Structure formats: C-alpha cells, structure tokens
Amino acid sequence: DVYASVRELRTLRDSWVDKIYQPTPSELRLKLRSPGEGRVDLVVASNRIHRTQFPLPTPKTPSNFAMALRKHLSGGKIRDITQHEFDRIVEIEIERERSFKLIAEMFHKGNVLLLDEDGRIVALMKPVEVSTRTLRRGEIYRYPPASSNPLEISYEKFRETLHSSSSDVVRTIATRLNFGGLYAEEICMRAEVQKSRKPGELSEREIERLYEAMKSIFSSIEKSPEPQIVMKGDEMVDVTPIPLLRYESFERRLFSTFQEALDTYFSSLLLRKGLEEFVDEKKLKLLRQKEQQEKAIERFEKEVEFYSRIGDWIYENYLEVQELLRRASLSQSHPWIRRVDERQKLVYVVIDGKEVPLRYDLSVEKNASLFYERAKNARAKKEGALKALQETIKKIESYKPEKSALIPQRAIRKKDRWYYKYRWFITSEGLLVVGGKDADTNEELVKKHMEKNDLFFHADVYGAPAVILKTEGKSFGEKTIEEAAIFAVSYSSLWKAGVYSGDCYWVYPDQVSKTPESGEYLSKGAFVIRGERNYIRNVPLKLSVGIEISDETRLMCGPENAVKKWCKYHVSIIPGD
C-alpha cells in the first residue's frame, strides 16, 4: 500500500509548502501549492500518507511540533517523495535555504520526524528509545534494521531467504520480505501454495510460482491498478490499490486513484470512530500538557539520581575531597581540579563525565549536604509533577468533546474577499480575473481596482462587462489571455442571443478613459478606449461552474480549463435553453 501511494504522490514534486497543522496528536496536514494542480492537502500520519479533500478543525494554538515544521519548511519546495527500501517509511525531501527530509514511519505506533541535511533530527512527533535505536532531537537518525527489498531481490536470493527460514511460508514472506500478512497471503494464493507449509518442503517449481506471484503484485500496481474499498454490506473491510483474491467474493467500490480510495476510507473511519480519532483543541491542549509533565518527571528523576550520586561520591572520597578543597583555597594544584573560580569560591571536578562545582570555602560535609538538598528538592518537584500528571490523565479520560468537533466536514467559505461582490475566477495559471455585474460595478471595478500592470478585456459587442486581469506583475501565457477572453464574451449579451462565439479585445489600463471626445456623452459603466486594441477572434462561449475545496469551499464560475484546474466537482454550460 505504501508503494502504491508513493507512486501517485510523486506528482507532488515541485509543489510548495504553505502551512502545516497538527489536528490530532498522530497526524499532520501539509497545505501545498502544486504547479499542475493548485492547492493540495496532504495527510502525513502515523499509519498513512495520502491526499485529502476532508479538512479537519485546526487548533487555534499550533503544537510545538507543527511550529518547528513551519519554521523550517514553510515556503520550501518538495524535491522528491520516496519509499525507503520497501519499508513502511516515506521520505519527503523539501528544500528551502537548506535541505530537509520529513520522515513518516508507519509501523508500530508510528512517528514523523524532520531531519536536516546531515541526517540529524531537528524535530519529531514523539521521542523513542528502544534496544535497537534512539530517536531524540539532536541525534543522528538511524533507520530500523532493514529486511530484504522485494523490488530488487533476485530469484536466487528469494529462494535463499525462504530456505533460511524456520517459520512457515506466509510468515517468512510477511516478515523477511516486508510484505505484511495480507499481501503475503495473496502471494501464496496466487502461487497456489499452502501458506502453512515450511519453506524446506517446497519444490523448485513452487518457489518459482511464489516468486512470480510476488512480481505480479508489483506489475498489477504499476500497469493495471484498480484502487478500491472492499465492502461487506455497508461496512468497509479494507482499502487496496489492486484486486486481491482474498476479497474475491466481496463487493467493491472503485476509485480513479488510490489517493481517493485512501482518503475516503480513512476519513470515513475517523467519522465512525469519533471520540477515538477526533480530538478538538481542548483535548489537544490536555495531551500536550500530559507530554510536558511526563518529560518534567523524567528530568526530575535524573536530577535526583545525579545529585544523590554526587553527595555519595563526596563521602566515598572524603579525604581526597578534603585535600582538594584545602589546596583550592590556597590556590594550589590538585590532580582532580579542572579549574577554579575564585570570585565564586568554586572548584570544578569531573564526576561521571560531568564537570561539577564544589564550594572550597565549605567543609566536605556541607558540600555533600548541598547536593543531597538539591536531590531532595528535585524529588519533591517530581512528586508534585506526578500528582499533576494524574489529574491531567483523569481529565483526558473523562473528557467528552463537543459533537461538532468529531465530524469532519468540508469547510464552508469563511473569508470575504474584495472580489466576491463581482464576477470572478482564477485562471489555470493562478491569476485573478474580475468582471462587473452591471453599470455601477463596471464603473467601480475600473475606478477602484484596475492597476497599471493589469489588462482590461471587453467583448466587442454592446452590453458586456468590464473585465480586468489582475497580473500583480507576474508573468503569464496565452492560456490566461484566452481564458479571460472566454470569460468576457460569455458574460456579454452574446450569451442571451444564443450565439456560440464572439470577438473580444484587450488593452492596457492607460488606454481606458472616462473622458469622452468633445461634444460626446459617456453613460455610467461605459469607457473610451484610445489606441490600438488587441483582438481575439471567434472566442467560444462556454463556462463551467465548480466547487473549490481547500481551506474553504467556494463556488467558482469561469472558463472550463480554469475551473477544472481548481475545482474537484464541476459542470459545463453553453448558451441555449
């Protein structure tokens, strides 16, 4: 599944990272700008990675992890999205002033980490310390022990992997080749090999069939994918990029991409699980508080241990400490003395690899007492933190979020933009085009909003809106000119006349005037055009209406190519009854 998802996600290369949110403790949302697709939301979670059309409520206060990611990645460009060695690890290479890698580990409880160009951990969702690896900020990132990569494995190596295993066939393929149980069973079914058999019992031909079945999995994903959600009545059973023999008798809901299938599947699961998966801002705050308290307890435990150890060390080395304190007070050297601070009356010695200050104006006993007192204070702080942690845990366990926080909904338009009072659309190259609705708004649009770098469009017919292409000084191509022209003629009186094409022209702002020739009268919403007009002939009258879904939901009406670029759902219209 990771392999299939990453193949599709590679189309996001060269996208720009706008914002990063952490709506739940185990999930990130990256808001991207793709040159080919516009705005895209990417889920990077502890158990999945995919595009999404379902926004979640975003915390008013970003988590520390989200803030760290924004600091280093906002404005960065995605250079590549890859899978590490067929493991459940996805790497997103992002370049800003420096190069970074966003690592999603989708095994065990999952994790997301940010690495710098040296492979050092800059930030991570949660620290990990196990026997095989340690994941902490500032540490060099180490991959987990690798299995064989089935994408690259030869038949000889495949056979050797099977023969060297003492487990059964299905477990060997699942663990040694990193396929997991579902696809290991699929390989056995395709090869018609009993999954519970020992590899040593297999014939050469049976091993060949297993190898061919394994390769056929990749071939299906690459050449003939059929993304689907497996259904049992109204219940979703699984989501897969290809049909599986295990689900042959089940109903299937097909999708055009695996991204759509994953998004529908997991968003629906989140809806159903509600309390288990969705947390609102208040619960996020409690969870962050719990994490901070746990870290504080760990820190106090280390302080108790360290200060107690120093006090014990002083008594264990009573005579030597007494001598070094005496010599330090007389400005004499001693093998254990690292340095002396006469102003503070401190002598520094190394204990357990750390430099520790002792007061040479105090006795051995009083020096030891100082450290025992620090250990006592740290122990008291730890006990206080433990009580606070228990209270936080109780609040989390008894917490019931508001119902509205549990339901993922497509966001309805929240923000008012100045151009909403006019007709408007966004070109496929990302520029704003605005048109008047009547004489008053034509006049207002040109007077208030037309700037020197813009272009003015008008259908070559009486009864047409003033249309402005807002360039903001950016470069654009013929496609944008064509789309603005289609917009201008489609909203003109030509549409009511039932014709299917018309002429349009564009000029620069300094050619548009409200000053008529001597003796002439200019009505409201009309303008004088001076100088050469740039004509576009036989412009088709055709519009599309679409719903734009990203940070907000907006209804957009404009040329078909532009609406298709920005809107997932759209319908095209032409003049007529």
C-alpha angles and dihedrals in degrees: 000000000000090000092052093046094049091050089060095039092060087082085074092069111125091026118137123235111233107169139352126209135180104210093170132020092255101039139069128194117207115196107209138185111217119197090218101038111022118225119015130177115213124197114212107181141158092261106025148018123207146123117274139203093188113088120205127212107274120220115251087223113048118226119252089251093053090048091052091050092048090051093057105027110033108110091017125131124235108236099177145349115209143163116237112236094321088296123133088263123111122194122202112193111208125183127200121138084326135022120259136178123215106205122199113195108195101186135090104359092338131233142204121214137180117218129191124224090276092056093252119144109250096174137349140189093236135357117244130199117178134146094269102041146004123217113195136140110274094022124115109256115245122195116231116258106292128236124208114292107237091198090067104025118122123222091252092053090045091053091046090051091054095045093049092057125094092194128084124278099261095048091047092054092042096052109021093045096033096235098129124224100291097054093037088059090046091055091051091048093049091048091045091232121142105249095216095058122110115249091234090063094057123106121230090254092052091052089049090052091051091051091048091048090051091052091047090061090061092042091054092050093047102040110021112018119174106187109204148160112229111226134198103190105305093338123099111227104178145333120233137171093223137025113274126206090226089066097040094119095045128095115254134208109207127213134192092234136022088234091063091047093050092046094050093045099048096037089053091048090052090051092053097042091049104159093034096055109018121070125173128218096278093055091046088055091052092048092050089048090052091050092051092048092050090051091049091051090051090050093049091049090055091048092051091050094045098046092044090050091052092050090049091047092054092055093042088056096035099145096043092048091048090052096047091049090052093048093046090054088054093044090246126142128252129181092241096050113101097176142335130227104201094182092058093032091235131145118196123218131173116246121175090347095307129106109241127189121225126189108241091192089064132068125257090255094052092048090053090047091054091059094042088052090052090050089050092051091048090050091052091049090050091052090049091049091049091054091048090048091053090052091050092049090052090051091050093048093048095040117120114187122214113271093242090060092060099057120078109218135176105257116251117223108285107169128068114220124194094244096056090088089062134050109274148160139177115244120233086254091056103257126133120244118191130188135187123248098208142348093289095051091043089056094044094046095054095040098046107025111028111102133186096262094050129096125229118219129191134171111241092244138083112264104039134133127251104249124196127195106209103212099171085205092295124138119248140172141234089277091069092048090051093048093050089049092051089051092050097050095040092058093046129094087269089082093059089045088061097235122143102215141023144169126267136182136199132205139175120268094252089061092060115086141169091205111101126208116271111289094013130112125221118204124216112284093020125111140192115238115206125190132014120343122215106224129206110194131210096009110183120240105227132128137183128210116209144167114239112211123191127090086352141005116251133172109231128187121190146101114341097244093051095047092047089052096056106024128067094199120041144148128204125226135191132188116285143078 
